[in-house]
Amino acid sequence: MIKERLNIRKIMLLSVPVGIAAGIFTVLFLKALDFSTHVFLEQLVGYIPPKPSGEGGRLPYLYSPENIYLLPFVTALGGLITGLLIYFLSPESAGIGTDAAIRAFHKGLPLGFKTAILKLVTSAITIGSGGASGREGPMALIGASVGKGIAKLFKLSPKEQNILLAAGLGAGIGAVFRAPFAGGILSAEVFYKEDFEVEALIPGFLASIIAYIVAGSFIGFQTLFNISLHKLTFSQEIIAGYVILGIVSAVVAKLLINIFYKVEDYFKNIKVPDYIKPAIGGFVVGICGIITPLAIGNGYGWIQMLMNDNMSFFSPFKLFISIFLVILALSFTLGSGGSGGVFGPSLVIGGITGAWLSTFFNSILGAKVFQISSMTMVGMISVFTAAASAPLSTIVLVAEMTRGYDLLPLAIISIVVAYVLAGNEKTIFKSQVKSRLQSPVHQDELKVHLLEIAKVKDVMTKNVITISPEEPAIKAREIMAEKFIAGLPVVVNGVVVGIVTTSDILKLNPEELEHVKVREIMTPQPNCVLPDWTLLETLQLFISRGYGRAPVVKDFESMKLVGIISRSDISRYMIKRSIVE
């Protein structure tokens, strides 16, 4: 019941190597991803995807692969290789990396350096071969694995291991997206729908900033995206448009969640070896990629074009159908057991949604009232916020990724609408829980919380068996033996005057039981409790006095008996409520 004391200094010191390792793994992962993309997409398919400005904004690029008919087979090949590696070497590398890290956090599952390495490889192959997957998932799980691995190496407690796991998760995401402050916030926010892992916040910031510095030393410190914003104006039409964007983002997010889980359930139930499933999913992704390049790989380069108001490759209709095709591609990539993350594709889906909606509004208004770049950026934030229930870190993340701070007032309008309408009953991260009290790692805090809020009147036994002080002791013994109770309030006209227990009875010789009165062996003027006392106050009384039970009285003036409460009553209540919670 006592809350574990944390060694804050040791956690802060170890956050430094966690950040360094996360930064190094970020560089290795991005290099592996470039190599995989070159081998699978460029060499085999003849497809050169564009890159965001922070990665060189690569030119030339191709809208359509030269060997487009090979795309489904290459994405299937990538899925097969990934499936074999996951099935035989690292089952925890399957699916959404961030969700795997969240699950490991709440359930204390093993993570370590082996997980980090295999997640790096499998995710690089999945994304590099064209799978619609994100970088944040791999780096979240890699960072979390590094954090927990270092914590175990230094023999930290389970609670301290979880804090470094969280710090590593934030460091990995902060480094790969070049958004250290968002990484720090994510290390505390992503585990819950409506709560924060407060102890992880400062270690998360420290590890994330160090990972950003280490990774930036090799890949540069420029923002991932560069957004072209003209002078923003606020009007009724603009504000209404961003409100509608929030509504549409909530709908798209719920569609994404529902389709993803249906596809995932489908692959769980089909009678096919698990290592084959990612190949099947990859083939479907390749078909989606034939229709739209936004469904191939991470799609960041195409989003960069939309942020630059470059619509040369995308008609409004193409953008509209791309929303659904990228949702399908993401669902079949990760739902089939491929490796990666959902954050990146969610940003792409949101960006497409915002870009399409801006063109739709402008066509209705007959003028370019809405900037494609700004609607693209806000759509990115809004859809992911609605899907993941992580509004604060998402706002900071995209602001850091683009330096589009001027847009935040309009962005917050859209985000709040999307977040409220989407709700948080079901999010894209299945392992998220509502609050700390629902997490198994915080069960002690749950117990204390329950003791603090529950009242004696909620737990006490109201139909109390009592005895008169003039009754013989043998009657008290017979009642307690028959009813399996260890104590009886001694009452006169409903007023508590004492309490007699089995220990009082045992002090008498058997031949004395019929002659000795209850008043002679009872504890007079016993400590009683009130109905409005909390269970914590009551338990503190029990522990300090060595009691197992106490009469409950209306007030201390009248001493009118209204119930009785025992340690076993409190234990049963706690067990029942813990199961319900």
C-alpha positions in Angstrom: 0.0 0.0 0.0 3.0 2.3 0.5 3.9 4.1 -2.7 7.2 3.1 -4.1 9.9 5.7 -3.6 11.8 6.6 -6.8 15.5 7.3 -7.1 15.0 10.5 -9.1 18.7 11.2 -9.4 19.5 7.8 -10.8 16.5 8.1 -13.3 17.7 11.5 -14.5 21.3 10.2 -14.9 20.2 7.2 -16.8 17.9 9.3 -19.0 21.1 10.6 -20.6 22.3 7.2 -22.0 18.7 6.4 -23.0 18.6 9.6 -25.1 22.0 8.9 -26.6 21.0 5.3 -27.5 17.7 6.5 -28.9 19.5 9.1 -31.1 21.9 6.5 -32.4 19.1 4.0 -33.2 17.2 6.8 -35.0 20.1 7.4 -37.3 20.5 3.7 -37.9 16.8 3.3 -38.6 16.7 6.1 -41.1 19.7 4.8 -42.9 18.2 1.3 -42.9 15.0 2.8 -44.2 16.8 4.6 -47.1 18.6 1.4 -48.0 15.4 -0.7 -48.0 13.5 1.9 -50.0 16.4 2.0 -52.6 16.4 -1.8 -52.9 12.7 -2.5 -53.0 11.0 0.5 -54.5 13.8 2.1 -56.6 15.6 -0.9 -57.9 12.8 -3.4 -58.3 9.7 -1.2 -59.0 11.4 1.9 -60.5 9.6 4.2 -58.1 11.4 7.2 -56.6 9.3 8.8 -53.9 9.6 12.4 -53.1 11.0 13.4 -49.6 10.0 16.1 -47.2 12.1 19.3 -47.2 13.9 18.3 -44.0 15.3 15.2 -45.8 16.4 17.1 -48.9 13.0 17.3 -50.7 14.5 14.8 -53.2 14.4 15.6 -56.9 13.8 14.0 -59.3 10.9 11.9 -58.2 8.3 9.8 -60.0 4.5 10.0 -59.6 4.1 6.5 -60.9 6.5 3.5 -60.7 8.1 2.5 -64.0 7.3 -1.2 -63.3 4.0 -0.5 -61.6 2.7 -4.0 -62.2 5.5 -5.3 -59.9 4.4 -3.1 -56.9 1.9 -5.6 -55.3 4.5 -8.4 -55.6 7.3 -6.3 -54.0 5.1 -5.1 -51.2 4.1 -8.7 -50.7 7.7 -9.8 -50.7 8.5 -7.2 -48.0 5.6 -8.5 -46.0 6.8 -12.1 -46.3 10.3 -11.2 -45.1 8.9 -9.2 -42.3 6.5 -12.0 -41.3 9.3 -14.6 -41.2 11.5 -12.4 -39.0 8.6 -11.5 -36.7 7.3 -15.0 -36.4 10.6 -16.8 -35.7 12.6 -14.1 -33.9 10.5 -11.3 -32.4 6.6 -11.6 -32.2 6.5 -8.3 -30.2 7.7 -6.5 -33.3 4.4 -7.1 -35.1 1.8 -4.3 -35.6 1.8 -0.8 -34.1 5.1 -0.3 -32.3 3.7 2.5 -30.1 0.9 0.3 -29.0 3.3 -2.5 -28.2 5.3 -0.1 -26.0 2.1 1.0 -24.3 1.1 -2.6 -23.6 4.6 -3.4 -22.2 4.3 -0.3 -19.9 1.0 -1.3 -18.4 1.6 -5.1 -18.2 5.3 -5.2 -17.4 6.1 -7.2 -20.5 9.7 -7.8 -21.4 11.5 -5.5 -23.8 15.2 -5.2 -24.5 17.9 -4.6 -27.0 16.9 -7.6 -29.1 13.5 -6.1 -29.6 15.0 -2.8 -30.5 17.2 -4.3 -33.2 14.6 -6.5 -34.7 12.0 -3.7 -34.7 14.4 -1.6 -36.6 15.0 -4.2 -39.3 11.4 -5.3 -39.7 10.0 -1.8 -39.9 12.7 -0.7 -42.3 11.7 -3.6 -44.6 7.9 -3.0 -44.2 8.1 0.7 -45.0 11.0 0.5 -47.5 9.1 -2.1 -49.5 6.1 0.2 -49.8 4.0 -0.7 -46.7 1.9 2.1 -45.5 3.4 2.5 -42.1 5.0 5.2 -39.9 8.4 5.8 -38.4 7.1 6.7 -34.9 6.0 3.2 -34.1 9.3 1.6 -34.7 11.2 4.4 -32.9 8.7 4.4 -30.0 9.2 0.6 -29.4 13.0 0.9 -30.1 13.3 3.8 -27.6 11.1 2.0 -25.1 13.2 -1.2 -25.4 16.4 0.8 -24.9 15.0 2.6 -21.9 13.8 -0.6 -20.2 17.0 -2.5 -21.2 19.2 0.2 -19.6 17.0 0.2 -16.5 17.3 -3.6 -16.1 21.0 -3.4 -16.7 21.3 -1.1 -13.7 18.8 -3.2 -11.6 16.2 -0.5 -11.2 12.8 -1.3 -9.7 9.8 -2.1 -11.9 8.4 1.4 -11.4 11.7 3.0 -12.4 12.0 0.7 -15.4 8.7 1.9 -16.6 9.7 5.6 -16.3 12.8 4.9 -18.4 10.7 2.9 -20.8 8.4 6.0 -21.2 11.4 8.3 -21.5 12.9 6.1 -24.2 9.6 6.0 -26.1 9.4 9.8 -26.2 13.1 10.1 -27.1 12.6 7.8 -30.1 9.7 9.8 -31.4 11.2 13.2 -30.7 14.4 12.3 -32.5 12.8 10.7 -35.6 10.4 13.6 -36.0 12.9 16.3 -34.9 10.4 17.4 -32.3 12.1 17.0 -28.8 9.5 18.9 -26.8 6.6 16.9 -28.3 8.6 13.7 -27.6 8.9 14.7 -23.9 5.1 15.3 -23.7 4.4 12.0 -25.5 6.4 10.1 -22.9 3.8 11.1 -20.3 0.6 11.4 -22.4 0.5 8.5 -24.8 -0.2 5.8 -22.2 -3.6 7.2 -21.2 -6.7 8.6 -22.8 -7.3 11.2 -20.1 -4.3 11.2 -17.9 -0.5 11.7 -17.7 2.4 9.6 -16.4 3.7 12.7 -14.5 6.9 11.1 -13.2 8.0 10.4 -16.8 7.7 14.0 -17.9 11.1 15.4 -16.9 13.1 12.3 -17.8 11.2 12.2 -21.1 12.1 15.8 -21.9 15.8 15.1 -21.0 16.1 11.9 -23.0 14.2 13.4 -26.0 16.3 16.5 -26.2 19.5 14.4 -26.0 18.2 12.0 -28.7 17.4 15.0 -30.9 20.9 16.4 -30.5 22.6 13.1 -31.2 20.4 12.3 -34.2 20.6 15.9 -35.5 24.4 15.7 -35.5 24.1 13.2 -38.2 20.9 14.0 -40.1 20.6 17.7 -39.5 18.4 19.9 -37.3 16.1 21.3 -39.9 12.4 20.6 -39.5 10.9 17.6 -41.2 8.4 19.7 -43.1 8.6 23.2 -44.5 5.2 24.8 -44.7 4.4 27.7 -47.0 2.0 30.0 -45.2 0.8 33.3 -46.5 -0.6 35.9 -44.1 -3.4 34.3 -42.2 -6.7 36.1 -42.0 -9.5 35.4 -39.6 -13.1 35.6 -40.8 -16.4 33.9 -40.2 -15.8 31.7 -43.3 -12.3 30.7 -42.2 -13.4 29.9 -38.6 -16.4 27.9 -39.9 -14.2 26.0 -42.3 -11.8 24.9 -39.5 -14.8 23.8 -37.4 -16.0 21.7 -40.3 -12.4 20.3 -40.7 -12.6 19.2 -37.0 -15.9 17.5 -37.7 -14.7 15.8 -40.8 -11.4 14.8 -39.0 -13.4 13.1 -36.3 -15.4 11.1 -38.9 -12.2 10.1 -40.7 -10.5 9.1 -37.5 -13.4 6.9 -36.4 -13.5 5.4 -39.9 -9.7 4.7 -39.7 -10.1 3.0 -36.2 -13.1 0.9 -37.3 -11.5 -0.3 -40.6 -8.2 -1.0 -38.9 -9.7 -3.2 -36.2 -11.9 -5.0 -38.7 -9.0 -5.8 -40.9 -6.9 -6.8 -37.8 -9.7 -9.2 -36.6 -10.0 -10.6 -40.1 -6.3 -11.6 -40.2 -6.5 -13.0 -36.7 -9.3 -15.4 -37.8 -8.1 -16.5 -41.2 -6.5 -20.0 -41.3 -3.2 -18.9 -42.7 0.3 -19.2 -41.1 1.1 -16.0 -39.2 4.3 -15.4 -41.3 2.2 -15.4 -44.5 -0.3 -12.8 -43.4 1.9 -9.7 -43.8 2.5 -10.9 -47.4 -1.2 -11.0 -48.1 -1.6 -7.6 -46.5 1.3 -6.3 -48.5 -0.2 -7.4 -51.8 -3.4 -5.4 -51.1 -1.3 -2.4 -50.2 0.5 -2.7 -53.5 -2.9 -2.6 -55.3 -3.8 0.6 -53.4 -0.4 2.0 -54.4 -1.1 1.5 -58.0 -4.1 3.8 -57.7 -2.4 6.5 -55.6 1.2 7.0 -54.6 0.1 8.4 -51.3 -0.5 4.8 -50.2 3.1 3.7 -50.8 5.5 3.9 -47.9 5.2 6.9 -45.5 3.9 9.4 -48.0 5.7 12.4 -46.3 7.1 13.7 -49.6 3.6 14.0 -51.1 2.3 15.8 -48.0 5.2 18.2 -48.4 4.0 19.0 -51.9 0.5 19.7 -50.5 2.1 22.0 -47.9 3.8 23.9 -50.7 0.4 24.3 -52.5 1.6 22.0 -55.2 -1.5 20.3 -56.6 -0.1 19.4 -60.0 -0.4 15.6 -59.4 -3.6 15.6 -57.4 -7.1 16.4 -58.6 -9.8 16.9 -55.9 -11.3 13.5 -56.7 -7.9 11.9 -56.5 -7.3 13.4 -53.1 -10.7 12.3 -51.9 -10.3 8.6 -52.8 -6.7 8.7 -51.5 -8.1 9.3 -48.0 -9.8 5.9 -48.1 -7.0 4.1 -50.0 -4.4 5.2 -47.4 -6.7 4.0 -44.6 -7.0 0.6 -46.3 -3.2 0.5 -47.0 -2.4 1.3 -43.4 -5.0 -1.3 -42.1 -3.7 -4.1 -44.3 0.0 -3.2 -43.6 -0.3 -3.3 -39.8 -3.5 -5.3 -39.3 -2.0 -8.2 -41.1 1.0 -8.2 -38.8 3.5 -5.9 -40.6 5.8 -3.8 -38.5 5.7 0.0 -38.1 3.5 2.7 -36.7 0.2 4.4 -37.2 1.2 8.0 -36.4 2.8 8.7 -39.8 0.0 7.3 -41.9 -2.5 9.1 -39.7 -0.7 12.4 -40.4 -0.8 11.6 -44.1 -4.6 10.7 -44.0 -5.2 13.9 -42.1 -3.1 16.0 -44.5 -5.0 14.6 -47.5 -8.3 15.3 -45.7 -7.3 18.9 -45.0 -6.0 19.5 -48.6 -9.2 18.0 -50.2 -11.5 20.0 -47.9 -9.7 23.2 -48.8 -10.1 22.6 -52.5 -13.8 21.8 -51.9 -14.4 25.0 -49.9 -12.6 27.1 -52.5 -14.6 25.6 -55.3 -17.9 26.4 -53.5 -16.7 30.0 -52.6 -15.3 30.6 -56.1 -12.1 32.0 -54.7 -8.9 30.8 -52.9 -10.1 31.6 -49.4 -8.5 28.6 -47.7 -4.8 27.9 -48.0 -4.2 24.3 -49.0 -0.9 24.3 -46.9 -2.6 25.4 -43.7 -5.6 23.1 -44.0 -3.2 20.2 -44.8 -1.2 20.9 -41.6 -4.3 21.3 -39.4 -5.8 18.2 -40.9 -2.7 16.2 -40.0 -3.1 17.2 -36.3 -6.8 16.9 -36.1 -7.2 13.4 -37.5 -4.4 11.9 -35.3 -5.7 13.7 -32.2 -9.1 12.2 -32.8 -7.6 8.8 -33.4 -5.1 8.7 -30.6 -6.6 10.9 -27.9 -3.3 12.7 -27.5 -4.1 16.4 -28.2 -1.3 18.2 -26.3 1.6 16.3 -27.7 0.2 16.3 -31.2 -0.2 20.1 -31.3 3.4 20.5 -30.2 4.7 17.8 -32.4 3.3 19.1 -35.7 4.2 22.7 -34.7 7.8 21.6 -34.1 7.8 19.5 -37.3 6.7 22.5 -39.4 7.4 25.6 -37.3 3.9 26.6 -38.2 3.2 28.3 -34.9 1.1 31.1 -36.5 -1.5 28.6 -37.4 -2.1 27.3 -33.8 -5.2 29.4 -33.0 -7.1 27.9 -36.0 -5.5 24.5 -35.4 -6.8 24.4 -31.8 -10.3 25.1 -33.0 -10.2 22.1 -35.3 -8.4 19.9 -32.8 -10.9 20.6 -30.0 -13.9 19.8 -32.2 -12.3 16.6 -33.5 -11.2 15.5 -30.1 -14.6 16.1 -28.5 -16.6 14.5 -31.3 -14.4 11.4 -31.6 -14.5 10.6 -27.9 -12.0 8.2 -26.4 -13.9 5.0 -25.9 -11.9 3.4 -28.7 -8.6 4.8 -30.0 -6.1 3.6 -32.5 -3.9 2.5 -29.6 -5.8 -0.5 -28.2 -3.6 -0.8 -25.1 -4.3 2.8 -23.9 -6.3 3.0 -20.7 -8.4 5.8 -19.4 -6.3 6.9 -16.5 -3.6 5.8 -14.1 -6.2 4.1 -11.9 -7.0 1.6 -14.7 -3.3 0.7 -15.2 -2.0 -2.5 -13.5 1.2 -0.7 -12.7 -0.7 1.8 -10.5 -2.8 -0.7 -8.5 -1.4 0.5 -5.2 -2.5 4.0 -6.1 -5.9 2.6 -7.0 -6.2 1.0 -3.6 -5.3 4.3 -1.8 -7.7 6.2 -4.1 -10.5 3.8 -3.2 -9.8 4.0 0.5 -9.8 7.8 0.2 -13.2 8.1 -1.5 -15.2 5.2 -0.1 -17.2 5.9 3.1 -17.8 3.6 6.1 -21.6 3.8 5.3 -20.9 2.2 1.9 -19.2 -0.9 3.4 -20.5 -1.4 6.9 -22.9 -4.2 8.0 -26.2 -2.5 8.9 -28.0 -5.5 10.5 -25.8 -5.8 13.5 -25.9 -8.7 16.0 -25.6 -7.3 19.5 -25.6 -8.5 23.1 -26.7 -7.0 26.4 -24.0 -6.4 29.1 -26.1 -8.5 31.5 -26.0 -11.6 29.4 -23.6 -14.4 30.5 -20.3 -14.7 28.6 -21.2 -18.2 27.4 -24.0 -16.7 25.3 -21.6 -14.3 23.6 -19.3 -17.3 22.8 -22.3 -19.3 21.3 -23.4 -16.3 19.1 -19.9 -15.7 17.8 -19.4 -19.4 17.1 -22.7 -19.8 15.3 -22.5 -16.6 13.2 -18.7 -16.9 12.5 -18.0 -13.4 13.9 -15.2 -12.3 16.2 -16.8 -9.5 18.1 -20.2 -8.2 19.3 -21.2 -4.7 20.2 -22.5 -4.5 23.7 -25.7 -2.3 23.6 -28.2 -0.9 26.0 -31.3 0.6 24.4 -29.5 1.0 21.1 -26.5 2.8 22.6 -23.1 1.3 22.4 -21.5 0.8 25.9 -18.8 -1.7 25.0 -17.6 -4.5 22.7 -16.7 -8.1 23.5 -14.5 -10.2 21.3 -13.3 -13.8 21.1 -10.1 -12.9 22.8 -12.0 -11.6 25.8 -13.9 -15.0 26.0 -10.6 -17.0 25.7 -9.3 -15.2 28.8 -11.9 -17.0 30.9 -11.8 -20.6 32.2 -14.6 -22.8 30.7 -16.3 -23.2 34.1 -16.6 -19.4 34.4 -18.5 -18.8 31.2 -21.9 -19.3 32.7 -21.4 -17.1 35.7 -19.4 -14.2 34.4 -21.4 -11.4 32.8 -20.5 -9.7 29.5 -20.1 -6.3 31.2 -17.2 -7.9 33.3 -15.1 -8.8 30.3 -16.1 -6.3 27.6 -14.0 -3.3 26.6 -16.1 -0.3 27.8 -16.5 2.9 25.8 -14.9 1.3 22.7 -13.5 3.4 19.9 -16.3 3.8 17.3 -16.3 5.2 13.8 -18.8 7.5 12.1 -20.7 6.6 8.8 -19.0 9.5 6.9 -15.5 8.4 7.8 -13.4 7.3 4.9 -12.1 3.7 4.8 -8.6 5.1 5.0 -9.4 6.9 8.3 -11.0 3.7 9.6 -8.1 1.5 8.5 -5.6 3.9 10.2 -7.6 3.5 13.4 -7.5 -0.3 13.1 -3.8 -0.4 12.5 -2.9 2.0 15.2 -5.0 0.3 17.9 -4.7 -3.3 16.6 -8.4 -3.6 16.0 -10.2 -6.0 13.7 -13.6 -4.3 13.8 -15.4 -1.2 15.2 -19.0 -0.3 15.9 -20.4 2.5 13.7 -22.4 5.1 15.6 -24.7 7.9 14.4 -22.6 10.5 16.4 -20.2 10.5 19.3 -22.7 12.3 21.6 -25.6 9.8 21.3 -23.4 6.7 20.5 -26.5 5.3 18.7 -25.4 2.1 16.9 -26.0 2.1 13.1 -23.7 -0.6 11.9 -20.4 -2.4 12.3 -17.3 -2.5 10.1 -14.3 -4.9 10.1 -11.1 -5.4 8.2 -12.6 -8.2 6.2 -15.4 -5.9 5.1 -12.9 -3.4 3.8 -10.9 -6.2 2.1 -13.9 -7.6 0.3 -14.9 -4.1 -0.9 -11.4 -3.4 -2.2 -11.2 -6.7 -4.1 -14.6 -6.2 -5.7 -13.9 -2.6 -6.7 -10.4 -3.4 -8.1 -11.9 -6.1 -10.3 -14.5 -3.7 -11.6 -12.0 -0.9 -12.2 
